[in-house]
Amino acid sequence: MGNSSSMLTQYDIEEVQEHCNNTFSQQEIVSLYQRFCQLDRNGGGFISSDEFMTVPEFAVNPLSQRLLRMLDGLNFKEFVAFLSAFSSRASLQQKVEFIFKVYDSDGNGKVSFNDILDILRDLTGQFIAEHQREHVLTQVLEEAGYTKDSLLVPADFIKILSSSDLKMEVEVPVD
């Protein structure tokens, strides 16, 4: 599985489906496998950072460097698990855990004011002054009951985002 010259067996499909908590149908997994094989240009069964950067939408994403940290060297099963957060069948908790991993740049299980500020810098570039970003972030944290010194854990993200109508979905084209 993951080698472009191989085909998925029914067992492989079911194993991947179970691994990603059934967030994709079997038909969607087959489509994702075809896309994976297109990206895996050397046929090694893994997608490298360079191969991910060949996707134009990914290359221009302001968070692409953060996402590459999570993506580099994924096999097919890991690739589908990564994308499962974007499925319409993914739970709020799955989506929030994904967002948390993007924000937790050092992987210590906590998100600081500076971690969030780094994301805001990536997203806003030079369009917003640093003091404005800090002011907005301070206000947002305070409205949610946190301070600049708070270290947020996944449960905090779930608490903050559970009141929103979080939409993080992509459509998997099925032939």
C-alpha positions, -999 to +999 in steps of 0.1 A: +000+000+000+014+034-009+035+023-038+022+037-070+026+004-088+004-014-064-033-015-061-054-012-029-070-045-018-104-045+000-085-053+032-063-022+027-093+000+021-110-013+052-078-009+073-074+027+062-111+034+068-108+020+103-076+040+109-093+073+100-125+065+121-146+060+090-144+096+080-141+086+043-161+062+023-144+033+005-148+051-028-133+083-014-103+062-001-097+048-036-098+084-050-074+096-023-051+067-031-050+077-068-041+113-057-015+100-033+001+080-061+002+111-083+019+130-055+044+102-047+064+109-079+093+086-070+069+057-061+085+052-027+053+049-008+058+082+010+052+119+001+080+143+008+078+180+015+089+187-021+062+165-035+036+183-013+048+217-026+039+207-061+003+211-052-004+248-061-031+254-035-007+240-008+023+260-020+005+293-017-011+285+017+003+309+043+004+279+068+022+255+043+055+255+063+037+246+095+016+219+077+048+205+061+061+198+096+031+175+100+031+160+065+067+153+055+072+116+049+036+104+053+026+070+039-009+065+025-026+055+057-010+086+075-020+108+045-057+098+048-056+102+086-042+137+081-069+146+056-097+131+078-099+163+099-112+179+067-140+153+062-176+163+067-179+132+088-151+142+112-162+152+147-156+186+162-130+170+185-110+156+155-111+190+138-100+209+169-072+184+176-059+190+141-061+228+146-043+224+179-014+205+162-010+233+137-008+259+165+015+238+187+046+245+167+070+229+192+049+198+198+049+202+236+012+198+240+006+234+249-001+266+228+012+299+241+004+334+232+035+335+210+024+303+192-009+319+183+009+352+174+031+333+150+001+319+132-014+353+130+018+366+115+017+338+089-019+346+080-018+384+080+018+391+068+026+427+067-011+438+064-015+442+101+011+459+124+026+437+152+010+458+180-024+454+164-020+416+162-010+415+199-039+437+209-065+417+190-051+384+203-051+397+239-087+407+236-098+374+220-080+355+248-095+376+275-130+373+261-125+335+262-113+337+299-076+334+293-046+358+296-014+364+276+004+340+300-021+311+296-008+279+281-037+264+262-042+226+259-065+207+235-094+209+260-091+247+259-093+247+221-124+225+223-140+248+249-133+279+227-142+264+194-172+243+204-194+274+205-185+281+169-199+265+137-165+252+127-164+243+090-132+225+078-143+204+049-130+194+015-148+174-011-131+143-023-139+139-060-150+103-067-149+090-103 
